[in-house]
């Protein structure tokens, strides 16, 4: 993928690949890799890529900045538009998201003819004069329409084919089939399924290109989400959450008064850098102002004191994180980002300290209660909503106990309880990038056991009882806490502000830290579930053939036995079922090996992946409950 190229709508890419001959399709992956490295010339809003002596592809993005029509991509060669150059350049472009494409006008439908109601026992109940009157109840939710069922079925089939192929074989052609099915799902109004399919395609491209920011766990989660949603829709599940909602870039938010909480530096693997300033409104809702652009670590450092692109521009992010804003005509994104449109008016206002008003309330809720609310998502929850919930910041007061490896161990200071007897938690740097101050600040804090801290951080949903602090401040009514400069106004942003020795109390002021009887257990790391996790991940990264190997060697590695000994009998059964299905081969009447059924294999993989996700989430929740029980 070439970041200098504009995003392209899924149907445009799919149509370009579908128009190629079988001979050209075999050359497509190599051509995409080659053209992605070519320079892009920009003139008068047209982006041009020279693909050879007699071939130049011109892209003319629309007002949204994306190529949304086939006519906006033109090649000068004689085979155009069914040429390899055009298809390869479009394949090297990023995939456009739903928010950059105008929503299609819904086709008129006859609800009585098209809707497929969910089956219910009451539907077959007798009725008539002899039937007693029953209290009137609201109508049961209808299931997806026939068009939506057909779209979900096609998307399931495309996703199952990608899963069976694995990352090495999931090149441009299988991706195009997935994009075509995603576009059909979009036209049918299946917004959640479409979004999952686009994430899978982006993940496949990142994996094949070996991008530094690629995480196999994210691709596995997106494939699981896509198969789970489309499978349930194809089975006529009436849950409206499976349909999802159309993404809107920003919506009107009216008037707001927000108070700064902290700044968070952002450095991405794709070369972007900047800052996000987190804010809280008077009614306790979280908002943010983001300034992330190409530039990497250098821009992330400078953006911390850059002007806020909101209102008059007289306020920088450092002051906003310690001040406030009065906003009229606010616009909000689904994840709470504040927009900076022409109609937005913002006036700087006095901020609040962490010990007063709505900011003090952030630290009043017990930590285990706040964590439980953020980990409450179930397997069928929209992953974007679940991620937003898990990423919402949490406040707590802690006393540092010691350091183990990259962790700081701390106990929560509970209101009304004995000091230092709260739940034991792990604190981990939000970023280990050497250009940021997180790691240096953690080293300073690790040298002060017994220090009391007020912490704002983010839950790590994949680790046992772990928080990633973004900012710290002094705990009120104690001398054994930080002594920050007045200009910091009560807190230090760990990614920007550097805590020095003068900011700590004298050593004789710090009371002895509570006794630590060894490192707290991590059931997620100690459980043999890694064997099932590896199998689930190998299925995505290596394909069906890689999963079939354990079935052929008779489980010599002892993975199934280890899972059963650890009490995970369901995991052992699911692992065995997945490997057996991967190795299943049928033969036709002439004795030749027939093509394996990707549908059965996808269902076996999905069962294992859903079980694994739910079990790991339960183990993480258990670590927080264990921390509270042993407080």
LINGI-V869802 format. One line per field, one symbol per residue. phi: phi as a letter, one per 40 degrees, with the letter a starting at -180 (. if undefined). psi: psi as a letter, one per 30 degrees, with the letter a starting at -180 (. if undefined). A space follows every 50 residues. Layout:
phi: ???
psi: ???
This chain:
phi: .bcccccbcccccccccccccccccccccccccccccccbcbafgbbbbc cicbbbcbbbccdcgbcbbcccbbbccccdccbcdccccccccccccccb bcccccccbcdccccbcccaccccccaidccccbccbccccccccccccc cccccdcccccccccgdcccccccccccccccccccccgccccccccccc cccccccccfccccbdcccdcccccccccccccccgccdccccgbccbda bcbgcabbbcbabbcbbbccgcaiabbcbbcccgccbabbabadigdccc ccccbccccagcgcbccccccbbaabbbgcbbcdcgcccbccccbbbdbc cbccbbfcccccbccdcccccdccbccbcccdcccccccccccbbabbbc bibbgccbcabccccgbccgbcdcbbbbdcabcccbcdcccccccccbcg ccbbbbabcccbbcfbbbcbabacccgaccacbcccccfgabcccbcbcb dccbcdcccccccccbcgcccbcccccccdcccccccccccbgcccccdd cccgfccgccccccccgcccccccccccccccccbbbcccgccccccccc cccccccccccccccccccccccccccccbc
psi: kjfflllkkefeeeeeefflleeeeffeeeeeeefffklkkkkhgkkkjj faegkkkkkjlaffgljfkeffjkkflffkghleeeeeeeffllkklffg kkkkkkkkkjefefkjlkkkeffgkllaefkkklkklkkkklalleeeee eeeeeeeeeeeeeeeleefiaeeeeeeeeeeeeeeeffgieeeeeeeeee eeeeeeeefhkegkkeeeeeeeeeeeeeeeeeefghkgjfffeakkkkek lkfbkkklkkelkjkkklfggllakkkklklfggkklljkiklkfaeeee efffglkkikbfgfkleeeefgblkjkkhkkklfggkklhlegkkkkklk aklfglbfeeffgfkkeeeeeeefgfklegkkeeeeeeeffklkklklkk eakjbfkkklkkjkkflkkggakklkkkkfkgkfflfeeeeeeeefgikf kkkkkkakkjfglkhkkjkflllkklhkfhalilleffhflkjffekjkl effllleffklkllkjilkkljfeefkgffeeeeeeeeeeefaeeeffee efgghffgeeeeeeeggieeeeeeeeeeeeeegkklkafggkklkljfee eeeeeeeeeeeeeeeeeeeeeeeeeeeefg.
